[in-house]
Amino acid sequence: MNTSKSNTAIPVAERYQYDIDLSANTAATQVIRLTGERKSVLELGPGPGTILRYLAQHQQCTVSAVELDEACADALRDVCQTVVQGDLNQSDWLQAFAGQRFDVIIAADVLEHLQNPWQCLRDMRSLLTPDGYAVISIPNVGHNSVLASLMTGRFPYQSRGLLDQTHLRFFTRHDFEQVLFECGLLPSHWFAIQKPAAEAELGHHWTTLNPMQQQMLNANPYGNDYQYVVRAYVSNEAGHVAKTQVLMDDTHAINVRQQQENERLSVLLENRQQSLENSHQKIAELVRQFELQDRHYLQLISEKDQSYAALTQEFHVAIEQQHALSSQIGHEKNQQLILEQEIEKTGHVVMDLQQQLRQADARIEELWNSTSWKITKPIRALRRLFGGVSIRTQLRNAYRVMPAPVQSVLNHSGITATLRNNLPAAESGQSWVCAVGTAAGTNPFDGLLSSSAPDGIEDVFFWGVIDWHFRFQRPQQLAIGFHQRHHRVFYISSELVNRAEPGYQVEPIPDMHNVFQIRLYANSAPPIYHHSADSNLLRQLQTGFAMLLQDAEIKDLISIVQHPFWLPMAHSAPSSRLVYDCMDHHEGFGNCPPDVIAGERALMAEADTLIVTSDWLYNIAKDKNPNTFIVRNACEFRHFSQRPADVYHDPRQRKILGYFGAISDWFDCGIVAKLAEHFPECLILLVGADTCGAAKKLAKYGNVKLTGEVAYQQLPHYLYAFDVCILPFQIIDLTLATNPVKVYEYMCSGKPVVSVQLPELASMKQMVYLADDSSQFIAHCELALQEAPDAPQRQQRITYASEQTWVHRAEELESALEQSRSPLVSIVVVTYNNLNLTQLCLASIEAETTHIRYEIIVVDNASSDGTQDYLQQFAAGKAHVSLILNDDNTGFSKANNQGLAKAKGDYLVVLNNDTVVTRGWASSLIRHCRKNPEIGLIGPVTNNIGNEAKIDITYDSLDEMPTKAREYTLTHLGQSFDIRTLAFFCVMITRTTYDQIGGLDEAFGLGFFEDDDYCRRAEAAKFRVVCADDVFVHHNLSASFNKLGQERKQELFLKNKAIYEAKWGKWIPHSYRT
């Protein structure tokens, strides 16, 4: 606010201009709230009039002003009834308001600028109505940042803020309260605008205090109060009455809100009690159904016939184990009783109960609607032993259609793992090559794999949600798309191999050079869909993964994760880019385990690139990751665009309304029933696995036929028999998020497509018939049946499908990777002579810093060996390289601080010039920080340092170093440990840490103990200090220090040790790991 003349060159209108945001807790918003509506208002020193304009335009107040600045005063005349250009240090401005009184007088950040604020307050009091009040904002000179500057011997005036150079008077809350009393004003409401000391304009003084000093100041309850806003009434009878009335109104409002909240809680309690009673009834019914199912299942098992005698001994063991299911199912009663007890103990579990009840209802419906063959399908499958389908496949398919309770018993009894891992491993006629531990002696990729990926082309890892041979879907199709773009592809199967030792199996995919399916070894081979890996399993999986990386000579890779189980594995991959291919929103499924939901949230946040398949998913994901892109589904055009020689034939030669795909919970049997009724002369042909009881629901319709699941290769056989392709889905969250693959596959044939109205099909409305309801669906089918074979839409569909292939999608995904904005790393290198070491260091940064944006800031401390000339040549033409060339040796701390102050990165690295970095070093350090946000400082292991970061490693030359380093880091994938002190030969500092605790302490001069000091400061600020065991940086150790001489080094060591111990107590010498 402008009250008197100032030396500042900034115009008043610009200096005091700001926006009003009522959602923010600022002094201006509090002034507006306290002023109220429909008041006569006088503001003293309004400057450009931001508050007055808001009151006039939004709160129907009549406003006037007293303002010194002529330009501001003139600008206010369009909104104010009266504008007086006057100096508040004098009282002559009062004459302009003779005989007037105001409901409210505002002095917002004004009084501190006046020579005699006491007189101004008395003048204000004289213009208030008897029940009027003043609204005043004032800075708090007792703020912790001001006290911190005083403790460091400073009282630095600023261009603005608490110590604004135009301030003449300074107040604390208590002082100003006394001033109000002295001037006949009665304060009624105080509001504090708080700001932590570290965030204030004097915050750099706060960071220089030690923790004990900071703790002492933080004990002051007013220490973080940056400003005060106070409402004060005239100290007379009317003023007392007005103040009392306001307080009574406030108390009444609080009582009303409390009563409303009590009523709301009472209703909520009644609802929860009723829900709990309903839950008990449904759980009791579920237990009864399990008992019935138990008896039914035992009866079916006892009816097995003589054909089982022909089975192998291996299957006899499986059958005997299945007999044990009866006793296992009996335990379900006890589990339900335990569930009831847990419900009774929990006060906030109603939502969880509802979710469990939905699952229970689904299970009961499944049990009632299924027939006995579904439960005994594993046994019946054994009868087909000689039917041409492998036993392993039959048992797996049988398991997938079992009711969830039976699956649970099989899993807990160990039968599932036994069947999965003891049956023949080779399916589809493929041979598996095994790699077992390091004792295998041979490389399983010998003769199968190109020695390494071409330069600039990364290897691609798909962390699969299904096995390659389960169903041919988006994961395999994208993998083939990358293969066709000349990448080596490694598809990690969702099926683990039950082995106690680390390792993996390799399956070359036929007719695709450099495409492999990998099955990792895992003790007990648990399914990946329910729980994250525990520490033992994760260690085994990462060791097997490391063996794979070593054997296949993986250099740089793209990790495409398709299920959250794999996040820790993909996270630990060196020199990699992490992509989450979010095909489904797991959190949107009602029965999704908590581990999977937590993993998905972490994946969305930590992925370098987040890929979604639809606009619906994009709207969910875009706020969770700035690098979110849509890569929709597609089709294998060549497979679906060619009419096969053998096409399905209806014996009655009816027109066919056809569908292929999963027939599951989202499938709308109601639409199909109405189609069957409306088109009795047509065949409704449904091709796919029925897991929702559609066959039973549609059994009465003689013109509906379900084929069951057919192989992907056979789909064109049915497609080219369809006259109309249909997509009868329910409109639910799952389908709203879906970009349906089958529509692209349908259109490869050019045939008409009728679908429900899905968001992802809106762009295809010229080629696809879209229906809002079942009546319109039927009408569109009638139109589609009449479509001529040579209709132009047919070729339009084929052309469109030809442009929506998986190769196109792989290209889009790679484009998304290139568009993704990676974190910026600022690498600060301080040099002092040792030109040859500097050249090696900078060359290694340029060659080995992968998958991130980085800048190099070199600070030279007056080198005399030609270093500065070389640095100027090195930086020439490189926008990402900056130089600071000092005229003298400023020391390690000050030189690094120069570089850090210039840095723009999200992560800051202090790197000695006697180091050589290895492949992907910086991106791996960032992965640790993103996985554990509490990390403030992180460094690598090395060959040469005086603490726990030193490892046992030997190499004869820098040419040999990368190979030896990789052997070590691959055996420690994802591993790190907390360390007391990181040596600053290479340390990464997060931007949050640097902003909070600042740079290195320059009191340590040339060096020694500045790294110990910085680590203590990080610990005091509650940040972790960590060493990454999977990142290696070569270090020559003390190359610059060695030029000082032993005597000078010892003198510097003792001096800085004394400085350190004065701040932190006795220094604890560093030690090595045992």
VENBELTA-V28892 format. One record per run of one state. SS is the DSSP state (A for helix, B for strand, O for the rest). FROM is the first residue (numbers start at 1). TO is the last residue. Records with the same first field share a line. If there is no record, write none. Layout:
SS = FROM-TO ; FROM-TO
This chain:
O = 1-11 ; 16-26 ; 36-39 ; 45-49 ; 59-61 ; 67-69 ; 76-81 ; 85-91 ; 98-101 ; 109-110 ; 114-116 ; 127-127 ; 140-143 ; 152-157 ; 159-163 ; 165-172 ; 183-184 ; 195-196 ; 200-202 ; 208-210 ; 219-224 ; 235-236 ; 303-305 ; 311-312 ; 324-324 ; 346-349 ; 370-371 ; 376-376 ; 384-390 ; 402-403 ; 414-414 ; 423-432 ; 440-458 ; 464-473 ; 485-488 ; 493-496 ; 499-502 ; 509-514 ; 523-534 ; 552-556 ; 562-563 ; 572-575 ; 583-585 ; 589-593 ; 607-608 ; 613-614 ; 622-627 ; 631-634 ; 636-636 ; 642-655 ; 661-662 ; 664-666 ; 668-668 ; 679-682 ; 689-689 ; 691-693 ; 698-703 ; 707-707 ; 709-711 ; 720-723 ; 728-728 ; 730-732 ; 737-740 ; 748-751 ; 757-758 ; 765-768 ; 772-773 ; 786-791 ; 803-804 ; 820-823 ; 832-834 ; 849-852 ; 862-866 ; 876-880 ; 887-891 ; 903-906 ; 913-914 ; 918-920 ; 932-934 ; 943-949 ; 951-957 ; 971-975 ; 979-985 ; 998-1001 ; 1005-1009 ; 1021-1023 ; 1036-1040 ; 1045-1045 ; 1065-1074
A = 12-15 ; 27-35 ; 50-58 ; 70-75 ; 92-97 ; 111-113 ; 117-126 ; 144-151 ; 173-182 ; 197-199 ; 203-207 ; 211-218 ; 237-302 ; 306-310 ; 313-323 ; 325-345 ; 350-369 ; 372-375 ; 377-383 ; 391-401 ; 404-413 ; 415-422 ; 437-439 ; 474-484 ; 535-551 ; 564-571 ; 586-588 ; 594-606 ; 615-621 ; 637-641 ; 669-678 ; 694-697 ; 712-719 ; 733-736 ; 741-747 ; 759-764 ; 774-785 ; 792-802 ; 806-819 ; 835-848 ; 867-875 ; 892-902 ; 921-931 ; 958-970 ; 991-997 ; 1002-1004 ; 1010-1020 ; 1041-1044 ; 1046-1064
B = 40-44 ; 62-66 ; 82-84 ; 102-108 ; 128-139 ; 158-158 ; 164-164 ; 185-194 ; 225-234 ; 433-436 ; 459-463 ; 489-492 ; 497-498 ; 503-508 ; 515-522 ; 557-561 ; 576-582 ; 609-612 ; 628-630 ; 635-635 ; 656-660 ; 663-663 ; 667-667 ; 683-688 ; 690-690 ; 704-706 ; 708-708 ; 724-727 ; 729-729 ; 752-756 ; 769-771 ; 805-805 ; 824-831 ; 853-861 ; 881-886 ; 907-912 ; 915-917 ; 935-942 ; 950-950 ; 976-978 ; 986-990 ; 1024-1035
